[in-house]
Amino acid sequence: MGFAVCVGNSPLVSMELRWVRRSKCDNAASALPRSIPIYISTLKKDIDLEELRHLYSHCNHSCNRLSSIVEKTVDMKKLRTAISRSDVVVSVFCKQGLVEESTRENDDDAEVVLYSGEESLSSSLFPSNFRKQNKDESSLGDLFQDVLPLSPSTGQLVGFGRAYSDHGLTASVHDLMVLPSLQQMGIGKLIVNRIIRLLTSRDIYDIAALCFEHERPFFRACGFADDRMGSTTMMFTNSLEA
């Protein structure tokens, strides 16, 4: 199921409901069924910054590449600015009950409920009176939640990726994350493929991936390779002199 939106002359799906499956040999999250539905969105209005902050933490993903220590707290103001100025964002959601079961199964010390019911609407990039209205519920509410169709407002953020571009020549992929308990199900590759499709639809083909060393095999499997010109990513680390 998808909702088409036109970018240029090509119809692209901005919202889509799909199913993903884990391999038979993957017993990392036995509490999960073999197949689960996920909802893919490329709309910034579907991003809740507090949920995204929790995803950074659970994926052990740091926004500060100059530090050797993974920061547990993301600067919400900077995160809001980064998302608003990103050219492509892809978010993946699944039923919250599945997230809670898989988290409890794989990490007894993990925070089970990723969304805080005390979170104010101001943390959303595009606030709405109807966002997250079913997150903090009684058992009756949980039953109601189970029968609701999966969408960003009823699901839990479990995957994310974004890209910057100069709108003409080049682009780069950043902050690819999938909740650990839902990895090895093809969600990360779906996110990358969606980013690539959106960029190439704008006639941008010089696309780089800003990733860590252990992520290189994954990006190779998604079609990336070493730069033919031999360039590498370098980070400015010195203090600016007066």
N, C-alpha and C positions, 0 to 999 in steps of 0.2 A: 504494500500500500504506500503510495507516495503522493505528494502534492507538488505539482510542477510550477517552477517559476522561471522566467526567461532572463538569461544573462547574455546580452548581445543578441545574436540570432539563434542561440542554441538553448533548448529547454533543459534545465537542470533541476534535480530534485532538491528542495531545501528542507523537506521533512519526510522521513521515510521510516516505516516499521518493517523490521527484518528479524529473521531468526538466526542465531549462531549456535554452533555445536562444538563440544569439546571432543577430543580424540578418545578412543576407547581405552588407550593406555594411560590417560591422564586421570590420576586419582587425587589431584591436589585439592579438589573441593567436592568431596563425595556428597555433601549436603545438597548440591545443585543437581537438577535434572540434566540429562545429556544435552537437551536443546532449551534455550531460553529466548524470549522475545526481547529485542532491543529497539530503541527509538533513536534515530539519528537526526540531528538538527544542525543546520548551518546558519541559524539565526541568532544574532547577538542578544536579542530580547529573551531568549530561553536560558541564558546563563545567569545563575545565582552565584554571586561572588563568594558567599560564605561556603556554599557547597564546593566551589572550585578550590577555595583555600584548604578545605578538608582533604580534597583529592590530592593536592600537592603534598600534604603531610603524610597521607596513607601510602602514597607512591614513593615517599622518601626523595622527592624531587625538589631541588633547591632553585630559587630564582637568582641566587648570587653565585655566579661562577668564579668569582675572585676569592671565595672563601673555601677552605678545605672542610668546613663543618656545614652540614646540611641544616639550613635554618628551618625551625619548626613553625615560625610565625611569619606569614607573608604580609607585607605592607599593603593593606587594602586599598589605600589611595593610589599607590603605584600600579597595583593589579588592575584597578578600574580603568586607569589611563591606558595601560598596555592592551587590554581587551578592546577598548573603544577605538584604538588606533590600529588594531590588527586588520589586515585586509581579508583574511579568511579565518573563520573559526568553525570547528566541528565538535559538537558535543554528543555524547552517547548516554542514554538513560536506560535503566531497567527497573523492574518492580522492586520496591524497597524491601519487601519481605525476603527476596532472594539475596539481596545484599547483606541483610542482617544474618541470615542463616550461614552464608559462606564465610562471613567475617568471624562469626562465633566458632565455626568448625575449624578455621585455620589459625586463629590467634586468640587464645583465651584472654590475653591482656589487651586486646585491641578495643578501641571504642566502637561499640556495636552500632549505635545510631549515629550516622554521620551528620545528619541535619539537626540543628538545635531549634527547638520550638520557641526559644527565647529570641531568636534572630529577628531583627526588625526588617521591614520591607526596604529600608534605606540601603541595605547591603546589595540589593539587586541592581544590576546595571540598568534595567528598564523596569521600575517598580510597577506592580499591579495589585489591585485589591484582591485578586483571585489567586495569586501565586502561592503555592505551598499551603493551601487552606486545609489539606488533608494530612499534613505531616505529623501533627500532634493530636492523636485521637484515642478514644477508648476502644475497648474490644469491639463494640458495635461499629465504631468508625473504621476499625481495621477490616471488618467484614465488608463494609462498603468500599474500602480501598481496593479489595481483591477483585471486585466486579467492575471497577472503573477501567476504561480503556487506557492503555499505556500512553503517556505523553510526558513532556517535560514538567508539567504541573503536578502530575500524579506519580512520577517515577523518581529515581535517585540517580544523580550524576555518577557515572562509573568510568567514563573515558573522555579524553579531551585532546585537542591538538589545534594549533593555529599557525598562521604564516604571515609574514610581511613581504611586501613587494614594492618596487619602484614604479609599478603600473606601466612598465614598458619593456624592460629587459630582463631583470632578475627577480628572484624571490627566494625566501629561506623558510624552512619549517622549524618550528620551535615548540617546546613544552608538550611533547607527545607523552600521554600518560594513560594507563589503564589500571584500574583497581587490581592489585596482585591476585586476589582470589578469582578474578575473571580473565586472567591472562591465558594464553594458549588456546583461545577460542576464535581468533581471527579478528577481534575487535580493533586492535591496533592497525592492522593492515587495511581494514575498512576506512579508518580515519585518514590514513595516509592517502589512500586511493581517492577519497573524496576531496582532499586538499588539492591533489594533483589535477583532478578533473576540473576543479574550479579555476585553478591558475592557467591551465592550458586552454580553457575556454576563452580566456582573455588574451590568448596568444603569447603567454609567458612560458618558456620552456627551459630557461636556465634556472633550475631549481636546486638549491642546496639544502642539506639537512644539518642543523646544529644539534649534535648528539654526543653522548659519552662513548668511550671506547667499547664498553660492553653492549652498546646498542647498535654498533656497526653491522653485525651479522643480520639483525632484523631489517635494517634499511637496505642492505644488499638484497635481501629476499623481496623487498618492495620495488626493486629496480634501480636503486642508487649504486654508484660505483665511485672509485677514487677519481678526483678531478684530472682530466686528461692534460691540463696545463701544469699539474703538479702543485697547485696551491693548497695551503692548509689554513685552518682557522687559528688566528693568534689573538690573544686578549691583552688589552692595555693594562698593565699592572703597576706602573710607576706613579708616584704622586706628581701632580702638575706643579711646576715651579713658577714662582711669582715672576 
